């Protein structure tokens, strides 16, 4: 059940960060363009927020450690950002990014002990 919570939360994180990445790459800086874009994707933002909150709630119900659940959701957020930066901008993570990710994973392990 915890894996299902992670998948649900990760899907919401991917959608939300994907919207932001698409906006940064393809939407102009004018207020009109941004407003029109958000009017079109507002339902996706609502669904992504629902998925994230439901995934976190489901994970907390089974893990019963809010600190670990939020740290895990931030880890999923970092993974989603790395994935989307590769898809939208063709950026490959540097050694510093990989080192930071290792630190995050180490922190998750320490929290869980």
Backbone as JSON Lines, residues from 0, in Angstrom:
{"i":0,"aa":"X","n":[0.82,-1.19,0.0],"ca":[0.0,0.0,0.0],"c":[0.86,1.26,0.0]}
{"i":1,"aa":"X","n":[2.03,1.16,0.62],"ca":[2.94,2.3,0.65],"c":[3.46,2.58,-0.75]}
{"i":2,"aa":"X","n":[3.7,1.53,-1.53],"ca":[4.16,1.72,-2.91],"c":[3.1,2.41,-3.74]}
{"i":3,"aa":"X","n":[1.83,2.06,-3.51],"ca":[0.74,2.72,-4.22],"c":[0.7,4.2,-3.86]}
{"i":4,"aa":"X","n":[0.91,4.52,-2.59],"ca":[0.94,5.92,-2.17],"c":[2.07,6.67,-2.87]}
{"i":5,"aa":"X","n":[3.22,6.02,-2.98],"ca":[4.35,6.65,-3.66],"c":[4.07,6.86,-5.14]}
{"i":6,"aa":"X","n":[3.44,5.9,-5.77],"ca":[3.12,6.02,-7.19],"c":[2.11,7.14,-7.42]}
{"i":7,"aa":"X","n":[1.09,7.21,-6.56],"ca":[0.08,8.26,-6.69],"c":[0.72,9.63,-6.49]}
{"i":8,"aa":"X","n":[1.52,9.78,-5.44],"ca":[2.17,11.07,-5.19],"c":[3.14,11.42,-6.31]}
{"i":9,"aa":"X","n":[3.89,10.44,-6.8],"ca":[4.85,10.7,-7.88],"c":[4.14,11.13,-9.16]}
{"i":10,"aa":"X","n":[2.98,10.55,-9.44],"ca":[2.22,10.96,-10.63],"c":[1.8,12.42,-10.51]}
{"i":11,"aa":"X","n":[1.33,12.81,-9.34],"ca":[0.96,14.22,-9.14],"c":[2.15,15.15,-9.24]}
{"i":12,"aa":"X","n":[3.29,14.73,-8.7],"ca":[4.5,15.55,-8.75],"c":[4.97,15.7,-10.2]}
{"i":13,"aa":"X","n":[4.92,14.62,-10.97],"ca":[5.32,14.67,-12.38],"c":[4.42,15.64,-13.16]}
{"i":14,"aa":"X","n":[3.12,15.55,-12.94],"ca":[2.19,16.43,-13.67],"c":[2.45,17.89,-13.29]}
{"i":15,"aa":"X","n":[2.56,18.17,-12.01],"ca":[2.75,19.55,-11.56],"c":[4.08,20.12,-12.05]}
{"i":16,"aa":"X","n":[5.15,19.4,-11.89],"ca":[6.44,19.88,-12.37],"c":[6.5,19.92,-13.89]}
{"i":17,"aa":"X","n":[5.78,19.03,-14.55],"ca":[5.71,19.06,-16.0],"c":[5.02,20.32,-16.5]}
{"i":18,"aa":"X","n":[3.98,20.74,-15.8],"ca":[3.3,21.99,-16.16],"c":[4.26,23.17,-16.02]}
{"i":19,"aa":"X","n":[5.01,23.21,-14.93],"ca":[5.96,24.31,-14.73],"c":[7.08,24.28,-15.76]}
{"i":20,"aa":"X","n":[7.56,23.08,-16.1],"ca":[8.63,22.97,-17.09],"c":[8.12,23.39,-18.47]}
{"i":21,"aa":"X","n":[6.92,22.98,-18.81],"ca":[6.35,23.37,-20.09],"c":[6.17,24.88,-20.16]}
{"i":22,"aa":"X","n":[5.71,25.47,-19.05],"ca":[5.51,26.92,-19.02],"c":[6.83,27.65,-19.21]}
{"i":23,"aa":"X","n":[7.88,27.19,-18.53],"ca":[9.18,27.85,-18.64],"c":[9.72,27.78,-20.06]}
{"i":24,"aa":"X","n":[9.43,26.7,-20.75],"ca":[9.99,26.5,-22.1],"c":[9.12,27.1,-23.2]}
{"i":25,"aa":"X","n":[7.81,27.08,-23.06],"ca":[6.93,27.38,-24.19],"c":[5.96,28.54,-24.01]}
{"i":26,"aa":"X","n":[5.79,29.07,-22.81],"ca":[4.81,30.13,-22.59],"c":[5.57,31.44,-22.42]}
{"i":27,"aa":"X","n":[5.04,32.5,-23.06],"ca":[5.67,33.81,-22.98],"c":[5.64,34.38,-21.57]}
{"i":28,"aa":"X","n":[6.34,35.5,-21.4],"ca":[6.44,36.12,-20.08],"c":[5.33,37.13,-19.8]}
{"i":29,"aa":"X","n":[4.49,37.39,-20.77],"ca":[3.41,38.36,-20.59],"c":[2.32,37.82,-19.67]}
{"i":30,"aa":"X","n":[1.69,38.72,-18.97],"ca":[0.63,38.35,-18.02],"c":[-0.53,37.66,-18.75]}
{"i":31,"aa":"X","n":[-0.84,38.13,-19.94],"ca":[-1.95,37.54,-20.7],"c":[-1.66,36.09,-21.07]}
{"i":32,"aa":"X","n":[-0.43,35.83,-21.56],"ca":[-0.08,34.46,-21.96],"c":[-0.08,33.52,-20.77]}
{"i":33,"aa":"X","n":[0.47,33.99,-19.65],"ca":[0.53,33.14,-18.46],"c":[-0.87,32.87,-17.92]}
{"i":34,"aa":"X","n":[-1.72,33.9,-17.9],"ca":[-3.09,33.72,-17.42],"c":[-3.86,32.75,-18.29]}
{"i":35,"aa":"X","n":[-3.73,32.88,-19.61],"ca":[-4.41,31.95,-20.52],"c":[-3.92,30.52,-20.32]}
{"i":36,"aa":"X","n":[-2.61,30.38,-20.13],"ca":[-2.05,29.05,-19.91],"c":[-2.61,28.42,-18.64]}
{"i":37,"aa":"X","n":[-2.65,29.18,-17.55],"ca":[-3.15,28.62,-16.3],"c":[-4.65,28.38,-16.32]}
{"i":38,"aa":"X","n":[-5.38,29.13,-17.12],"ca":[-6.81,28.85,-17.26],"c":[-7.02,27.51,-17.97]}
{"i":39,"aa":"X","n":[-6.11,27.19,-18.9],"ca":[-6.23,25.93,-19.63],"c":[-5.82,24.73,-18.79]}
{"i":40,"aa":"X","n":[-4.84,24.9,-17.92],"ca":[-4.31,23.74,-17.18],"c":[-4.75,23.71,-15.72]}
{"i":41,"aa":"X","n":[-5.7,24.55,-15.34],"ca":[-6.1,24.61,-13.93],"c":[-6.67,23.28,-13.42]}
{"i":42,"aa":"X","n":[-7.39,22.55,-14.26],"ca":[-7.92,21.26,-13.83],"c":[-6.79,20.25,-13.61]}
{"i":43,"aa":"X","n":[-5.75,20.31,-14.44],"ca":[-4.59,19.42,-14.23],"c":[-3.88,19.75,-12.92]}
{"i":44,"aa":"X","n":[-3.78,21.03,-12.6],"ca":[-3.15,21.43,-11.33],"c":[-3.96,20.92,-10.16]}
{"i":45,"aa":"X","n":[-5.27,21.03,-10.26],"ca":[-6.15,20.53,-9.2],"c":[-6.0,19.02,-9.02]}
{"i":46,"aa":"X","n":[-5.98,18.28,-10.12],"ca":[-5.82,16.82,-10.04],"c":[-4.44,16.44,-9.5]}
{"i":47,"aa":"X","n":[-3.4,17.14,-9.93],"ca":[-2.05,16.85,-9.44],"c":[-1.97,17.12,-7.94]}
{"i":48,"aa":"X","n":[-2.57,18.21,-7.48],"ca":[-2.58,18.51,-6.05],"c":[-3.34,17.44,-5.28]}
{"i":49,"aa":"X","n":[-4.43,16.96,-5.83],"ca":[-5.19,15.88,-5.2],"c":[-4.35,14.61,-5.1]}
{"i":50,"aa":"X","n":[-3.66,14.25,-6.18],"ca":[-2.82,13.05,-6.17],"c":[-1.71,13.16,-5.13]}
{"i":51,"aa":"X","n":[-1.06,14.31,-5.06],"ca":[0.02,14.49,-4.1],"c":[-0.5,14.39,-2.67]}
{"i":52,"aa":"X","n":[-1.57,15.1,-2.39],"ca":[-2.09,15.08,-1.01],"c":[-2.64,13.71,-0.63]}
{"i":53,"aa":"X","n":[-3.29,13.02,-1.57],"ca":[-3.81,11.68,-1.28],"c":[-2.66,10.7,-1.08]}
{"i":54,"aa":"X","n":[-1.62,10.8,-1.89],"ca":[-0.47,9.92,-1.73],"c":[0.23,10.13,-0.4]}
{"i":55,"aa":"X","n":[0.38,11.38,0.0],"ca":[1.02,11.67,1.29],"c":[0.15,11.18,2.44]}
{"i":56,"aa":"X","n":[-1.15,11.4,2.35],"ca":[-2.06,10.92,3.41],"c":[-2.05,9.41,3.52]}
{"i":57,"aa":"X","n":[-2.06,8.74,2.38],"ca":[-2.03,7.28,2.38],"c":[-0.72,6.74,2.94]}
{"i":58,"aa":"X","n":[0.38,7.37,2.57],"ca":[1.68,6.95,3.09],"c":[1.76,7.18,4.6]}
{"i":59,"aa":"X","n":[1.25,8.31,5.07],"ca":[1.28,8.59,6.51],"c":[0.42,7.6,7.29]}
{"i":60,"aa":"X","n":[-0.68,7.18,6.7],"ca":[-1.56,6.2,7.36],"c":[-0.82,4.89,7.61]}
{"i":61,"aa":"X","n":[0.08,4.51,6.68],"ca":[0.76,3.23,6.81],"c":[2.13,3.33,7.46]}
{"i":62,"aa":"X","n":[2.8,4.46,7.31],"ca":[4.14,4.6,7.89],"c":[4.09,5.21,9.29]}
{"i":63,"aa":"X","n":[3.17,6.13,9.51],"ca":[2.95,6.79,10.8],"c":[4.19,7.57,11.26]}
{"i":64,"aa":"X","n":[4.86,8.21,10.32],"ca":[6.0,9.07,10.63],"c":[5.98,10.2,9.6]}
{"i":65,"aa":"X","n":[5.43,11.35,10.01],"ca":[5.23,12.45,9.08],"c":[6.55,13.0,8.54]}
{"i":66,"aa":"X","n":[7.58,13.04,9.36],"ca":[8.88,13.54,8.9],"c":[9.41,12.68,7.76]}
{"i":67,"aa":"X","n":[9.33,11.39,7.92],"ca":[9.8,10.48,6.87],"c":[8.96,10.6,5.6]}
{"i":68,"aa":"X","n":[7.65,10.73,5.77],"ca":[6.76,10.82,4.6],"c":[7.06,12.1,3.81]}
{"i":69,"aa":"X","n":[7.24,13.23,4.5],"ca":[7.55,14.47,3.78],"c":[8.93,14.43,3.15]}
{"i":70,"aa":"X","n":[9.89,13.84,3.84],"ca":[11.23,13.7,3.25],"c":[11.18,12.81,2.02]}
{"i":71,"aa":"X","n":[10.4,11.75,2.1],"ca":[10.24,10.87,0.94],"c":[9.55,11.59,-0.23]}
{"i":72,"aa":"X","n":[8.57,12.43,0.08],"ca":[7.91,13.18,-0.99],"c":[8.87,14.18,-1.63]}
{"i":73,"aa":"X","n":[9.75,14.77,-0.84],"ca":[10.75,15.68,-1.41],"c":[11.76,14.91,-2.26]}
{"i":74,"aa":"X","n":[12.09,13.69,-1.87],"ca":[12.97,12.85,-2.68],"c":[12.3,12.55,-4.03]}
{"i":75,"aa":"X","n":[11.01,12.22,-4.0],"ca":[10.28,11.98,-5.25],"c":[10.24,13.24,-6.1]}
{"i":76,"aa":"X","n":[10.14,14.4,-5.44],"ca":[10.14,15.67,-6.14],"c":[11.47,15.9,-6.86]}
{"i":77,"aa":"X","n":[12.57,15.6,-6.19],"ca":[13.89,15.76,-6.8],"c":[14.05,14.81,-7.99]}
{"i":78,"aa":"X","n":[13.6,13.59,-7.84],"ca":[13.67,12.63,-8.95],"c":[12.84,13.13,-10.14]}
{"i":79,"aa":"X","n":[11.65,13.65,-9.86],"ca":[10.8,14.17,-10.93],"c":[11.45,15.36,-11.62]}
{"i":80,"aa":"X","n":[12.09,16.23,-10.86],"ca":[12.76,17.39,-11.45],"c":[13.91,16.94,-12.34]}
{"i":81,"aa":"X","n":[14.69,15.97,-11.89],"ca":[15.77,15.46,-12.73],"c":[15.24,14.85,-14.02]}
{"i":82,"aa":"X","n":[14.18,14.08,-13.91],"ca":[13.58,13.44,-15.08],"c":[13.04,14.48,-16.06]}
{"i":83,"aa":"X","n":[12.31,15.46,-15.54],"ca":[11.71,16.47,-16.42],"c":[12.75,17.42,-17.0]}
{"i":84,"aa":"X","n":[13.81,17.7,-16.27],"ca":[14.85,18.55,-16.84],"c":[15.56,17.83,-17.98]}
{"i":85,"aa":"X","n":[15.65,16.52,-17.9],"ca":[16.21,15.77,-19.02],"c":[15.25,15.76,-20.21]}
{"i":86,"aa":"X","n":[13.96,15.59,-19.95],"ca":[12.98,15.51,-21.03],"c":[12.8,16.87,-21.72]}
{"i":87,"aa":"X","n":[12.63,17.94,-20.94],"ca":[12.33,19.24,-21.53],"c":[13.57,20.02,-21.96]}
{"i":88,"aa":"X","n":[14.68,19.87,-21.26],"ca":[15.85,20.7,-21.56],"c":[17.07,19.88,-21.95]}
{"i":89,"aa":"X","n":[16.94,18.57,-22.0],"ca":[18.06,17.68,-22.34],"c":[19.27,17.89,-21.44]}
{"i":90,"aa":"X","n":[19.02,18.17,-20.17],"ca":[20.09,18.37,-19.19],"c":[20.41,17.04,-18.52]}
{"i":91,"aa":"X","n":[21.69,16.75,-18.44],"ca":[22.16,15.54,-17.77],"c":[22.7,15.96,-16.4]}
{"i":92,"aa":"X","n":[22.33,15.24,-15.33],"ca":[22.78,15.63,-13.98],"c":[24.3,15.62,-13.87]}
{"i":93,"aa":"X","n":[24.82,16.64,-13.19],"ca":[26.26,16.74,-12.97],"c":[26.64,15.92,-11.74]}
{"i":94,"aa":"X","n":[27.91,15.84,-11.47],"ca":[28.38,15.11,-10.28],"c":[27.88,15.77,-9.0]}
{"i":95,"aa":"X","n":[27.77,17.09,-8.99],"ca":[27.26,17.77,-7.79],"c":[25.81,17.39,-7.53]}
{"i":96,"aa":"X","n":[25.01,17.27,-8.59],"ca":[23.61,16.89,-8.43],"c":[23.51,15.45,-7.92]}
{"i":97,"aa":"X","n":[24.31,14.57,-8.48],"ca":[24.3,13.18,-8.04],"c":[24.77,13.08,-6.59]}
{"i":98,"aa":"X","n":[25.78,13.87,-6.23],"ca":[26.23,13.9,-4.83],"c":[25.15,14.39,-3.9]}
{"i":99,"aa":"X","n":[24.41,15.41,-4.31],"ca":[23.29,15.91,-3.5],"c":[22.2,14.88,-3.35]}
{"i":100,"aa":"X","n":[21.93,14.14,-4.41],"ca":[20.92,13.08,-4.35],"c":[21.35,11.97,-3.4]}
{"i":101,"aa":"X","n":[22.63,11.66,-3.4],"ca":[23.15,10.66,-2.45],"c":[22.98,11.15,-1.01]}
{"i":102,"aa":"X","n":[23.2,12.45,-0.79],"ca":[23.0,13.02,0.56],"c":[21.53,12.93,0.98]}
{"i":103,"aa":"X","n":[20.63,13.17,0.05],"ca":[19.2,13.08,0.36],"c":[18.83,11.65,0.73]}
{"i":104,"aa":"X","n":[19.31,10.68,-0.04],"ca":[19.03,9.28,0.26],"c":[19.63,8.88,1.61]}
{"i":105,"aa":"X","n":[20.82,9.36,1.9],"ca":[21.42,9.09,3.21],"c":[20.59,9.67,4.34]}
{"i":106,"aa":"X","n":[20.08,10.88,4.11],"ca":[19.21,11.5,5.11],"c":[17.93,10.7,5.32]}
{"i":107,"aa":"X","n":[17.36,10.18,4.25],"ca":[16.15,9.35,4.39],"c":[16.45,8.08,5.2]}
{"i":108,"aa":"X","n":[17.6,7.49,4.95],"ca":[17.96,6.29,5.7],"c":[18.15,6.63,7.17]}
{"i":109,"aa":"X","n":[18.79,7.74,7.46],"ca":[19.01,8.14,8.87],"c":[17.68,8.44,9.55]}
{"i":110,"aa":"X","n":[16.76,9.11,8.85],"ca":[15.44,9.4,9.45],"c":[14.71,8.11,9.79]}
{"i":111,"aa":"X","n":[14.81,7.13,8.91],"ca":[14.05,5.89,9.08],"c":[14.6,5.01,10.2]}
{"i":112,"aa":"X","n":[15.88,5.15,10.53],"ca":[16.49,4.29,11.57],"c":[15.92,4.6,12.92]}
